[in-house]
Amino acid sequence: MSGLRKGLTSYGDAGFSLFLRKAFIKAMGYSDDALDRPIVGITNTASDYNPCHGNVPDLIESAKRGVMLAGAMPMVFPTISIHESFAHPTSMFLRNLMAMDTEEMIRAQPMDAVIVIGGCDKTLPAQIMGAASAGLPTIVVPTGPMVVGHHKGEVLGACTDCRRLWGQHRAGTIDEAEIETISGRLAPSVGTCMVMGTASTMACMIEALGLSLPMAATAPAVHAERRRIAEASGRRAAEMAVAGGPTPRELITPASVRNALAVLQAIGGSTNGIIHLTAMAGRVGLKLDLAALDELSREVPVLVDLKPSGAHYMEHLHHAGGVPALLRELAPALDMACGTVAGGTLAEIAAGAERVPGQTVIRPWDAPLQGSGAIAVLFGNLAPRGAVIKQSAASPALLRHKGRAVVFDSAADMAARIDLDDLDVTADDILVLRHTGPVGAPGMPEAGYLPIPLKLARKGVKDMVRISDARMSGTAFGTIVLHITPESAVGGPLALVRTGDIIALDVPARRIDLLIDQAEWATRQTALNLAAPPFVPGRGYARLFATSVLQADEGCDFDFLRYDQGEST
């Protein structure tokens, strides 16, 4: 079955079900000709709380135009909308809810293909997770990055520069009046962050996976080209509705996942991309291998000169040829035979990439921005199932470091003590934050970017080693170890650390270790085993999350939603 006849409501009489469906939809003024066409569903994720999705109404109209030009019928339907800065306690807490919403609305309503439109951080992975589980042909239209801002002759970008300038405000070098002025200039248009944060990272990885059209990752949100990409996506979705594919399962393969990881390394991408790609791959029965990711960090250099690892912004990457031009440079590390929703292969897309004379944003393979990839994977007695560090945004002098632990038991504890004048801390110490993982926080917030203690910031300290079981925004800079797994709230080794312990970080050796003897380790482990279990909420989504969420190395998806434990598509 296809079109309006697909997925009929159960009344015990299929003929009556179709008759009633037609009767009600004709109330909207549709003709029989329109209702006999293949149907392309289009998600509407706009919200007054979501400036990253402020252009979604325009993109919907463009996508609808493309669908109708190709002879199919567009049907727009809403899902929840998530914005990073407006979601409490964290947008990551709601990612799986959005994935469930997207999946169930695709399943529940008649459509032959679907266009998912999203941007802000957790939205795109949530939509792909849901669409992959639903199993329909799917094409992704990112909302696109905002354009750059300016302040006192300096180019600004949310949110790398927002963190840098807020740090200066905390240190007393920027006053209240100026920081307010800056707040009106950091985000000068709708769209996602214009640096290589999580939203930009996911858009680039999704294009590399073949789930969106060429240039879809980088075209600025407010440019006319963004609307033309939406129109072209609508046209292609109509073709996919007739052809019956490709589906996300056909495009998300071991080879394409490896391609996406290579792109992640080359763009200086967000560490969040690892968790999201793990969850997306899990929806089609694939497991992301952290060891393979680390091998790529040694093989694939950082080629994209973009903040926070470099100097440029997303619109500059777009004008330099976007992801297609990057694929051409990365070809030695990629499987270029992988297919895409455009209908061809990565090799064909790369061959058609624009060559921009004099551009410096996408570096050649033999002259990279950095000789190794963006993200390294660490193991050790503190992270038996892994941890990550964005080495491209870290201080080289701190990549091998031993220091005394200064422990904060929660984000609230950190907030209460980090700026105290009598905090016992030096620049050589290692800040440790725990109970900020998927279960402990809950939701694994972006709390891993621990601020420099105020007493040190005033002395000009810009970076120090920080470790946690939390996440960090891709826009952030610093020598920061994240995603320590298993998390402290479920008995992970991070829960054993005490202030004054010595921790050894060795990124070249890929190690993170607590330097205490085995007897002391055993004593602390026994005490931890006797401690009370984590609090479990009594009702609602919070309870579902606490009892079902997986750890970071499994993508923080819900255990019952992964393909290998769920319903076959």
NUPA-688099 format. One line per 10 residues: number of its first residue (from 1); for each residue x, y, z of C-alpha. Coordinates in nm, 2 decimals, always signed. Layout:
! NUPA-688099
NUM = X/Y/Z  ...
This chain:
! NUPA-688099
1 = +0.00/+0.00/+0.00  +0.11/+0.36/-0.06  -0.02/+0.71/-0.04  -0.34/+0.77/+0.15  -0.41/+0.39/+0.17  -0.10/+0.33/+0.38  -0.14/+0.25/+0.75  -0.51/+0.27/+0.77  -0.67/+0.34/+1.11  -0.82/+0.03/+1.25
11 = -1.20/+0.03/+1.25  -1.24/-0.33/+1.15  -1.33/-0.24/+0.79  -1.05/-0.13/+0.56  -1.28/+0.01/+0.31  -1.46/+0.22/+0.57  -1.12/+0.33/+0.71  -1.01/+0.47/+0.37  -1.35/+0.63/+0.31  -1.35/+0.81/+0.65
21 = -0.98/+0.92/+0.60  -1.07/+1.07/+0.26  -1.38/+1.23/+0.40  -1.19/+1.42/+0.67  -0.89/+1.52/+0.46  -1.12/+1.66/+0.20  -1.24/+1.90/+0.46  -0.90/+2.07/+0.40  -0.99/+2.13/+0.03  -0.78/+1.85/-0.13
31 = -0.89/+1.71/-0.47  -0.90/+1.35/-0.56  -0.60/+1.41/-0.79  -0.40/+1.54/-0.49  -0.50/+1.25/-0.27  -0.40/+0.99/-0.53  -0.04/+1.11/-0.53  +0.25/+0.96/-0.34  +0.28/+1.14/+0.00  +0.59/+1.30/+0.13
41 = +0.58/+1.38/+0.50  +0.77/+1.69/+0.62  +0.85/+1.75/+0.98  +0.78/+2.09/+1.14  +1.02/+2.15/+1.43  +0.97/+2.52/+1.45  +0.90/+2.68/+1.79  +0.91/+3.03/+1.95  +1.17/+2.88/+2.19  +1.40/+2.77/+1.90
51 = +1.58/+3.05/+1.71  +1.80/+2.78/+1.55  +1.49/+2.67/+1.37  +1.36/+3.02/+1.30  +1.38/+2.95/+0.92  +1.19/+2.62/+0.93  +0.86/+2.78/+0.80  +1.05/+2.90/+0.49  +1.22/+2.56/+0.45  +0.89/+2.38/+0.47
61 = +0.74/+2.60/+0.19  +1.05/+2.54/-0.02  +1.04/+2.16/+0.04  +0.67/+2.15/-0.04  +0.73/+2.33/-0.36  +0.99/+2.07/-0.46  +0.76/+1.78/-0.37  +0.48/+1.92/-0.58  +0.71/+2.00/-0.88  +0.79/+1.64/-0.88
71 = +0.43/+1.53/-0.88  +0.39/+1.41/-0.52  +0.18/+1.54/-0.23  +0.35/+1.71/+0.07  +0.20/+1.67/+0.41  +0.35/+1.87/+0.70  +0.33/+1.73/+1.05  +0.47/+1.87/+1.38  +0.71/+1.70/+1.62  +0.86/+1.84/+1.94
81 = +1.12/+2.12/+1.91  +1.44/+2.12/+2.11  +1.68/+2.41/+2.15  +2.01/+2.37/+2.34  +1.97/+2.68/+2.55  +1.60/+2.65/+2.63  +1.57/+2.28/+2.73  +1.58/+2.19/+3.10  +1.77/+2.01/+3.24  +1.95/+1.96/+2.91
91 = +1.86/+1.90/+2.55  +2.03/+1.56/+2.56  +1.77/+1.45/+2.81  +1.50/+1.51/+2.55  +1.68/+1.37/+2.24  +1.54/+1.02/+2.29  +1.19/+1.17/+2.34  +1.22/+1.35/+2.01  +1.34/+1.03/+1.84  +1.04/+0.85/+1.97
101 = +0.81/+1.13/+1.86  +0.96/+1.13/+1.52  +0.94/+0.76/+1.48  +0.59/+0.72/+1.60  +0.45/+1.01/+1.39  +0.62/+0.86/+1.07  +0.47/+0.52/+1.16  +0.12/+0.66/+1.25  +0.05/+0.87/+0.95  +0.04/+0.78/+0.58
111 = +0.36/+0.88/+0.39  +0.58/+0.71/+0.14  +0.89/+0.91/+0.22  +0.98/+1.17/+0.48  +1.18/+1.50/+0.49  +1.32/+1.58/+0.84  +1.41/+1.94/+0.89  +1.62/+2.02/+1.20  +1.94/+2.18/+1.32  +2.00/+2.25/+1.68
121 = +2.24/+2.00/+1.83  +2.02/+1.70/+1.94  +1.75/+1.75/+1.68  +1.92/+1.60/+1.37  +2.04/+1.28/+1.55  +1.70/+1.24/+1.71  +1.53/+1.27/+1.38  +1.76/+1.02/+1.21  +1.73/+0.78/+1.50  +1.35/+0.79/+1.47
131 = +1.35/+0.77/+1.09  +1.60/+0.48/+1.08  +1.37/+0.28/+1.31  +1.06/+0.37/+1.11  +1.23/+0.25/+0.79  +1.09/+0.49/+0.53  +1.30/+0.66/+0.26  +1.43/+0.97/+0.44  +1.61/+1.29/+0.34  +1.76/+1.54/+0.59
141 = +1.74/+1.92/+0.55  +1.95/+2.09/+0.81  +1.84/+2.44/+0.91  +2.19/+2.57/+0.84  +2.43/+2.79/+1.03  +2.37/+3.15/+1.12  +2.59/+3.42/+0.97  +2.88/+3.58/+1.17  +2.86/+3.87/+1.40  +3.10/+4.16/+1.47
151 = +3.21/+4.35/+1.77  +3.48/+4.62/+1.78  +3.61/+4.51/+1.44  +3.64/+4.14/+1.55  +3.44/+3.86/+1.38  +3.23/+3.68/+1.64  +3.06/+3.34/+1.64  +2.83/+3.17/+1.88  +2.93/+2.99/+2.08  +3.31/+2.96/+2.08
161 = +3.34/+3.33/+2.11  +3.06/+3.35/+2.37  +3.26/+3.12/+2.60  +3.58/+3.31/+2.54  +3.42/+3.65/+2.60  +3.22/+3.52/+2.90  +3.55/+3.40/+3.05  +3.69/+3.75/+3.01  +3.38/+3.89/+3.18  +3.42/+3.65/+3.47
171 = +3.79/+3.75/+3.50  +3.68/+4.12/+3.52  +3.83/+4.24/+3.18  +3.48/+4.29/+3.02  +3.23/+4.49/+3.22  +2.85/+4.44/+3.24  +2.76/+4.70/+2.98  +2.99/+4.55/+2.72  +2.89/+4.19/+2.78  +2.53/+4.29/+2.73
181 = +2.63/+4.46/+2.40  +2.81/+4.15/+2.29  +2.51/+3.93/+2.37  +2.32/+4.12/+2.10  +2.60/+4.06/+1.84  +2.70/+3.70/+1.89  +2.40/+3.55/+1.72  +2.30/+3.80/+1.44  +2.05/+3.57/+1.26  +1.84/+3.26/+1.29
191 = +2.02/+2.93/+1.24  +2.26/+2.71/+1.43  +2.60/+2.80/+1.57  +2.84/+2.91/+1.29  +3.14/+2.74/+1.44  +3.21/+2.37/+1.44  +2.99/+2.29/+1.74  +2.76/+1.99/+1.76  +2.50/+2.12/+1.51  +2.76/+2.19/+1.24
201 = +2.94/+1.86/+1.32  +2.62/+1.66/+1.28  +2.52/+1.84/+0.96  +2.86/+1.76/+0.81  +2.86/+1.40/+0.93  +2.51/+1.35/+0.80  +2.61/+1.48/+0.46  +2.91/+1.24/+0.46  +2.67/+0.95/+0.56  +2.48/+1.03/+0.24
211 = +2.16/+1.13/+0.41  +2.14/+1.49/+0.28  +2.21/+1.66/-0.05  +2.55/+1.81/-0.14  +2.61/+2.15/+0.04  +2.32/+2.09/+0.27  +2.55/+2.10/+0.58  +2.70/+2.44/+0.52  +2.47/+2.68/+0.34  +2.39/+2.96/+0.58
221 = +2.04/+2.96/+0.72  +1.94/+3.29/+0.58  +2.08/+3.25/+0.23  +1.86/+3.18/-0.07  +2.07/+2.87/-0.14  +1.94/+2.71/+0.18  +1.58/+2.74/+0.04  +1.69/+2.60/-0.30  +1.85/+2.30/-0.12  +1.51/+2.25/+0.06
231 = +1.33/+2.26/-0.27  +1.57/+2.01/-0.43  +1.53/+1.79/-0.13  +1.16/+1.80/-0.18  +1.19/+1.70/-0.54  +1.43/+1.41/-0.45  +1.20/+1.29/-0.17  +0.92/+1.26/-0.42  +1.14/+1.04/-0.64  +1.23/+0.83/-0.33
241 = +0.87/+0.79/-0.24  +0.80/+0.63/-0.58  +1.12/+0.43/-0.58  +1.08/+0.31/-0.22  +1.44/+0.41/-0.13  +1.70/+0.45/-0.03  +1.61/+0.41/+0.34  +1.84/+0.51/+0.63  +1.92/+0.14/+0.68  +2.05/+0.12/+0.32
251 = +2.27/+0.43/+0.37  +2.40/+0.38/+0.73  +2.65/+0.10/+0.68  +2.98/+0.01/+0.84  +3.16/+0.18/+0.55  +2.95/+0.50/+0.57  +2.98/+0.52/+0.95  +3.36/+0.50/+0.91  +3.34/+0.78/+0.65  +3.14/+0.99/+0.90
261 = +3.40/+0.93/+1.17  +3.68/+1.03/+0.93  +3.49/+1.35/+0.85  +3.45/+1.41/+1.23  +3.82/+1.39/+1.27  +3.90/+1.61/+0.97  +3.66/+1.89/+1.06  +3.77/+1.92/+1.42  +3.42/+1.81/+1.51  +3.23/+1.80/+1.84
271 = +3.28/+1.51/+2.08  +2.90/+1.49/+2.09  +2.91/+1.36/+1.74  +3.05/+1.03/+1.87  +2.75/+0.97/+2.10  +2.50/+1.07/+1.84  +2.65/+0.86/+1.56  +2.67/+0.57/+1.80  +2.30/+0.60/+1.87  +2.21/+0.65/+1.50
281 = +2.41/+0.34/+1.40  +2.26/+0.14/+1.69  +1.91/+0.20/+1.53  +2.02/-0.01/+1.23  +2.21/-0.28/+1.43  +2.56/-0.14/+1.40  +2.80/-0.09/+1.69  +3.05/+0.20/+1.68  +3.40/+0.09/+1.76  +3.58/+0.34/+1.97
291 = +3.91/+0.18/+1.89  +3.85/+0.23/+1.52  +3.77/+0.59/+1.59  +4.10/+0.63/+1.77  +4.28/+0.47/+1.48  +4.13/+0.73/+1.25  +4.26/+1.00/+1.48  +4.61/+0.88/+1.40  +4.54/+0.85/+1.03  +4.32/+1.15/+0.94
301 = +4.45/+1.50/+1.00  +4.24/+1.81/+1.08  +4.19/+1.97/+0.74  +3.92/+2.23/+0.82  +4.04/+2.55/+0.96  +3.73/+2.64/+1.17  +3.67/+2.75/+1.52  +3.73/+2.62/+1.79  +4.02/+2.42/+1.64  +4.10/+2.69/+1.38
311 = +4.01/+3.04/+1.28  +3.72/+3.04/+1.03  +3.34/+3.00/+1.04  +3.08/+2.78/+0.87  +2.99/+3.03/+0.59  +3.36/+3.04/+0.50  +3.36/+2.66/+0.47  +3.05/+2.68/+0.25  +3.22/+2.93/+0.02  +3.53/+2.71/+0.01
321 = +3.33/+2.42/-0.14  +3.16/+2.27/+0.16  +3.16/+1.90/+0.25  +3.19/+1.79/-0.12  +3.53/+1.98/-0.14  +3.63/+1.82/+0.19  +3.54/+1.47/+0.06  +3.77/+1.53/-0.24  +4.06/+1.60/+0.00  +3.97/+1.31/+0.23
331 = +3.92/+1.06/-0.05  +4.23/+0.85/+0.05  +4.06/+0.78/+0.39  +3.71/+0.72/+0.26  +3.50/+0.45/+0.09  +3.39/+0.67/-0.20  +3.16/+0.40/-0.33  +2.90/+0.46/-0.06  +2.57/+0.58/-0.19  +2.37/+0.89/-0.11
341 = +2.01/+1.02/-0.11  +2.12/+1.22/-0.42  +2.12/+0.90/-0.61  +2.50/+0.88/-0.68  +2.81/+0.80/-0.48  +3.04/+1.00/-0.27  +3.30/+0.97/-0.55  +3.05/+1.15/-0.79  +2.98/+1.42/-0.53  +3.35/+1.48/-0.47
351 = +3.42/+1.49/-0.84  +3.16/+1.76/-0.88  +3.29/+1.97/-0.59  +3.38/+2.33/-0.67  +3.74/+2.43/-0.67  +3.79/+2.77/-0.51  +4.12/+2.94/-0.59  +4.30/+3.07/-0.29  +4.07/+2.94/-0.03  +4.24/+2.84/+0.30
361 = +3.95/+2.69/+0.50  +3.99/+2.33/+0.36  +4.36/+2.24/+0.38  +4.52/+1.98/+0.15  +4.61/+1.64/+0.30  +4.98/+1.72/+0.28  +4.94/+2.06/+0.46  +4.68/+2.00/+0.74  +4.58/+2.24/+1.01  +4.69/+1.97/+1.26
371 = +4.87/+1.64/+1.18  +4.64/+1.42/+1.38  +4.26/+1.40/+1.40  +4.04/+1.60/+1.63  +3.94/+1.34/+1.88  +4.14/+1.08/+2.07  +3.99/+0.79/+2.27  +4.13/+0.72/+2.62  +4.12/+0.41/+2.83  +4.27/+0.33/+3.17
381 = +4.15/+0.25/+3.52  +3.94/+0.56/+3.53  +3.77/+0.48/+3.20  +3.75/+0.11/+3.14  +3.49/+0.15/+2.87  +3.65/+0.47/+2.73  +3.66/+0.84/+2.74  +3.73/+1.11/+2.48  +3.93/+1.43/+2.45  +3.91/+1.68/+2.17
391 = +4.29/+1.71/+2.13  +4.26/+1.96/+1.84  +4.11/+2.21/+2.09  +4.34/+2.13/+2.38  +4.67/+2.29/+2.50  +4.96/+2.08/+2.37  +5.16/+2.13/+2.69  +4.88/+1.96/+2.89  +4.83/+1.65/+2.67  +5.08/+1.47/+2.91
401 = +5.01/+1.58/+3.26  +5.00/+1.45/+3.62  +4.81/+1.66/+3.87  +4.63/+1.66/+4.20  +4.26/+1.60/+4.18  +4.02/+1.87/+4.29  +3.68/+1.69/+4.31  +3.33/+1.83/+4.27  +3.05/+1.59/+4.34  +2.80/+1.75/+4.11
411 = +2.74/+2.05/+3.89  +2.57/+2.22/+4.19  +2.87/+2.15/+4.41  +3.10/+2.30/+4.14  +2.88/+2.61/+4.10  +2.89/+2.66/+4.47  +3.27/+2.64/+4.52  +3.45/+2.71/+4.19  +3.47/+3.08/+4.24  +3.55/+3.08/+4.62
421 = +3.87/+3.26/+4.71  +3.97/+2.99/+4.95  +3.93/+2.70/+4.70  +4.24/+2.49/+4.74  +4.35/+2.48/+4.37  +4.64/+2.56/+4.15  +4.68/+2.57/+3.77  +4.86/+2.23/+3.78  +4.57/+2.06/+3.95  +4.31/+1.85/+3.76
431 = +3.95/+1.95/+3.81  +3.72/+1.65/+3.84  +3.34/+1.66/+3.81  +3.12/+1.36/+3.86  +2.76/+1.26/+3.88  +2.70/+1.44/+3.55  +2.65/+1.13/+3.32  +2.33/+1.00/+3.16  +2.18/+0.87/+3.48  +2.35/+1.09/+3.74
441 = +2.26/+1.44/+3.61  +2.02/+1.32/+3.45  +2.07/+1.36/+3.08  +2.45/+1.40/+3.05  +2.45/+1.78/+3.03  +2.73/+1.99/+2.87  +2.88/+2.05/+3.21  +3.22/+1.91/+3.11  +3.35/+2.25/+3.02  +3.43/+2.33/+3.39
451 = +3.51/+2.70/+3.42  +3.86/+2.80/+3.53  +3.84/+2.88/+3.90  +3.79/+3.25/+3.94  +4.11/+3.30/+4.15  +4.31/+3.14/+3.86  +4.12/+3.32/+3.58  +4.21/+3.65/+3.75  +4.58/+3.55/+3.72  +4.55/+3.48/+3.35
461 = +4.51/+3.10/+3.35  +4.33/+3.01/+3.03  +4.33/+2.63/+3.05  +4.39/+2.34/+3.28  +4.30/+1.96/+3.27  +3.94/+1.89/+3.35  +3.77/+1.55/+3.35  +3.41/+1.43/+3.39  +3.15/+1.19/+3.29  +2.96/+1.48/+3.12
471 = +2.95/+1.61/+2.77  +3.09/+1.94/+2.63  +2.98/+2.17/+2.36  +3.17/+2.13/+2.04  +3.22/+2.50/+2.05  +3.44/+2.49/+2.36  +3.82/+2.50/+2.39  +4.04/+2.33/+2.65  +4.22/+2.02/+2.77  +3.90/+1.84/+2.87
481 = +3.84/+1.47/+2.91  +3.48/+1.37/+2.87  +3.23/+1.08/+2.85  +3.42/+0.88/+3.12  +3.24/+0.54/+3.10  +3.09/+0.39/+3.30  +2.97/+0.70/+3.48  +3.01/+0.76/+3.85  +2.64/+0.74/+3.93  +2.63/+0.37/+3.83
491 = +2.95/+0.28/+4.01  +3.21/+0.38/+3.76  +3.57/+0.44/+3.88  +3.53/+0.82/+3.87  +3.32/+0.78/+4.19  +3.64/+0.65/+4.37  +3.84/+0.97/+4.32  +3.91/+1.19/+4.62  +4.06/+1.54/+4.63  +4.43/+1.51/+4.66
501 = +4.47/+1.20/+4.45  +4.71/+1.20/+4.16  +4.57/+1.15/+3.82  +4.78/+1.09/+3.51  +4.66/+1.20/+3.16  +4.87/+1.07/+2.87  +4.69/+1.15/+2.54  +4.97/+1.02/+2.31  +4.95/+0.69/+2.50  +4.57/+0.71/+2.51
511 = +4.56/+0.67/+2.89  +4.37/+0.82/+3.19  +4.45/+0.67/+3.52  +4.40/+0.72/+3.90  +4.73/+0.66/+4.07  +4.64/+0.48/+4.39  +4.75/+0.14/+4.51  +4.53/-0.17/+4.47  +4.45/-0.20/+4.85  +4.32/+0.16/+4.86
521 = +4.12/+0.10/+4.54  +3.96/-0.21/+4.69  +3.87/-0.03/+5.02  +3.70/+0.25/+4.83  +3.52/+0.01/+4.60  +3.38/-0.18/+4.89  +3.25/+0.15/+5.05  +3.10/+0.25/+4.71  +2.92/-0.08/+4.67  +2.76/-0.03/+5.01
531 = +2.64/+0.32/+4.92  +2.27/+0.39/+4.83  +2.18/+0.34/+4.46  +2.10/+0.64/+4.24  +1.76/+0.81/+4.29  +1.50/+0.70/+4.04  +1.21/+0.94/+3.96  +0.87/+0.81/+4.04  +0.68/+0.89/+3.72  +0.68/+1.01/+3.36
541 = +0.95/+1.05/+3.11  +1.21/+1.11/+3.38  +1.15/+0.76/+3.52  +1.16/+0.61/+3.17  +1.49/+0.79/+3.11  +1.65/+0.68/+3.44  +1.55/+0.32/+3.40  +1.62/+0.28/+3.02  +1.91/+0.50/+2.92  +2.24/+0.34/+2.81
551 = +2.59/+0.46/+2.87  +2.79/+0.70/+2.65  +2.97/+0.42/+2.46  +2.62/+0.29/+2.35  +2.50/+0.63/+2.24  +2.28/+0.71/+2.55  +1.99/+0.56/+2.36  +1.71/+0.38/+2.54  +1.78/+0.00/+2.57  +1.45/-0.09/+2.42
561 = +1.49/+0.13/+2.11  +1.81/-0.02/+1.96  +1.76/-0.23/+1.66  +1.92/-0.54/+1.80  +1.67/-0.55/+2.08  +1.37/-0.39/+1.90  +1.12/-0.45/+1.63  +1.25/-0.53/+1.28  +1.19/-0.25/+1.03
